[in-house]
């Protein structure tokens, strides 16, 4: 699944953040390469959602 399709609303975002927290709680010595890649993909999805939801609009100077 493409990371940009994972999060479409706040509920999805909350689930993704909980998943990231759960994986990170295992600690760096206890996490597999696959889980590390999953964290990366989930984090990218969360970042993309945040950028879309909280887009900053440049002020217009007249």
N, C-alpha and C positions, 0 to 999 in steps of 0.2 A: 504494500500500500504506500502510495506517495505521502510524504509527511504533510503536505499542504492540504490533504483531504481528511486528515485525522480529526481536526478540530474545527467544528462549524458553529459552536455556541459555548457559552460559559460553562455549561455542564460538562461538555467534552474537555474543556480546558482544565477544569477541576480534576477530572479523572486522570488526565495526562500528567498533571503536576503531582498527584498522589503516586502514580506509577514511578515517576522519576525519583521521588523521595524514597519510596520503598526500595528501589534498586540501589540508590546511593547509600542507604542505611546499611547495606551489606558490607560496605567498606571496600577500599581499593584492592585489598589482598584477597577478597572473597568473591570478586565479580569476574564473570567470564568475558571473553572477547565479544561474544554475541550480545551479552547484556550491556556491555560498554557501547556497542554500536546502537543498541536499542535506545539507550539514554541519549546518544547523539541525535538520533532521528526524532525522538520525542521532544528534545530541547529545540531543535530546528522548527518543529511544528508549533510549539508554544511561542517561540520568538516571532514567527510569521503571523500567528493569530494576534499577538500583542501589538505588532506593528500596524495591522489592519484596524484593530479595535481602537487603538489609542493614537491614530495618525495625527501628527502635528502639522498644522497648517501654518505656512509662513505668513507673517503679518504683511499687509500691503501698506506701503508708504506712499502717501499722496503728495 
